[in-house]
Amino acid sequence: MGSIAEDTNKPVAFNYFGKAQKTFKPPLIANENAYLGDIASSDKSDTNSPITSGFYRLEKGTPLVYAYTYHEMKIILEGSFDISDEAGNKVHAEPGDVFYFPKGAKITFTTEDYGLAFYTGARKEGAA
């Protein structure tokens, strides 16, 4: 019933998604410059508390304003982002920087060139 390990006496196996990502320019999702692509999700094995991961890429152009309806963690891999929220926080994010965006946060992403990030969100696949 939506639980990953219902029988606690059995070992729980990990899932492997070999060569799941071949390109780091995911599908266009907004404006002319915002790309996002889910790679893997636990939503089929854990319907109650799914997590989904993938890549987010923003290229120079229109800022992306996103209202989070779920919790997400994001690590910047390449390029840079300027990230701000409605609380007045502003960060120039570079590779290695990690962010937690709580459910309810409204975040604005911009970039002077491009930025690439890996995310993991508490949501079903395709629900961004």
C-alpha positions in Angstrom: 0.0 0.0 0.0 2.4 2.7 -1.1 5.2 1.7 1.3 8.7 0.9 0.1 9.3 -1.7 2.8 6.1 -3.2 4.2 7.8 -6.4 5.5 10.6 -5.1 7.8 12.1 -8.6 7.9 13.2 -8.5 4.3 16.1 -6.5 3.0 15.2 -3.4 1.0 17.0 -3.1 -2.3 18.1 0.1 -3.9 17.0 1.2 -7.4 19.6 1.8 -10.1 18.9 4.0 -13.1 21.9 3.3 -15.3 22.6 6.0 -17.9 19.3 7.7 -17.0 20.7 11.1 -18.1 22.5 11.5 -21.4 22.1 15.3 -21.9 22.2 18.1 -19.5 19.8 20.4 -21.4 16.4 19.1 -20.2 13.1 20.1 -21.9 11.9 23.7 -22.0 9.3 24.4 -19.3 8.8 28.1 -19.2 9.6 31.3 -21.1 12.3 30.9 -23.8 15.1 29.9 -21.4 14.0 27.7 -18.5 14.5 24.0 -18.7 13.6 21.2 -16.3 13.6 17.4 -16.6 12.8 14.8 -14.0 15.2 11.8 -14.2 14.0 9.4 -11.5 11.2 9.2 -9.0 10.1 7.0 -6.1 6.4 7.8 -6.8 5.6 4.3 -8.2 7.1 2.5 -5.1 6.2 5.1 -2.5 3.0 6.8 -3.3 2.7 8.5 0.1 6.0 10.3 0.2 7.6 10.4 -3.2 10.8 12.1 -4.1 11.8 13.1 -7.6 15.2 14.2 -8.9 16.5 15.8 -12.1 18.2 18.8 -13.7 17.2 22.4 -14.0 18.9 24.7 -16.4 18.3 28.5 -16.9 19.8 30.5 -19.7 20.2 34.2 -20.0 16.8 35.9 -20.6 13.5 36.1 -18.7 13.7 35.5 -15.0 11.8 32.4 -13.7 9.5 33.1 -10.8 8.5 29.8 -9.2 6.1 29.1 -6.3 7.1 25.9 -4.6 4.2 23.5 -3.7 6.6 21.0 -2.2 10.0 20.9 -0.5 13.1 20.8 -2.7 16.9 20.7 -2.4 19.1 22.0 -5.2 22.8 22.0 -5.8 24.4 24.2 -8.4 26.6 22.3 -10.8 27.7 24.7 -13.5 27.5 28.4 -14.3 25.7 30.6 -11.8 22.2 31.8 -10.7 21.0 34.9 -8.9 18.4 33.6 -6.5 16.0 35.7 -4.4 12.9 35.2 -2.4 10.0 37.3 -1.1 11.6 37.4 2.4 14.4 39.6 0.9 17.1 37.0 0.7 19.4 37.3 -2.4 22.3 35.0 -3.3 24.7 34.8 -6.3 24.9 31.0 -6.5 27.9 29.2 -7.9 28.9 25.5 -8.3 28.8 23.7 -5.0 26.2 25.9 -3.4 23.2 24.0 -2.0 19.7 25.4 -1.4 16.6 24.3 0.5 13.4 25.7 -0.9 10.5 25.0 1.5 7.0 24.5 0.4 5.3 27.9 0.0 8.5 29.7 -1.0 8.3 32.0 -4.0 11.7 32.0 -5.7 13.1 34.1 -8.5 15.9 32.7 -10.6 18.0 34.7 -13.0 21.4 34.3 -14.6 23.9 36.4 -16.5 24.9 33.5 -18.8 23.5 30.1 -17.7 23.2 27.9 -14.7 22.8 24.1 -14.3 21.5 22.5 -11.1 20.5 19.1 -9.8 17.4 18.9 -7.6 15.5 16.5 -5.4 11.9 17.4 -4.6 9.3 15.9 -2.3 6.8 15.4 -5.2 5.6 13.0 -7.9 7.3 12.8 -11.3 6.1 15.6 -13.6 4.5 17.6 -10.8 6.8 20.6 -10.9 
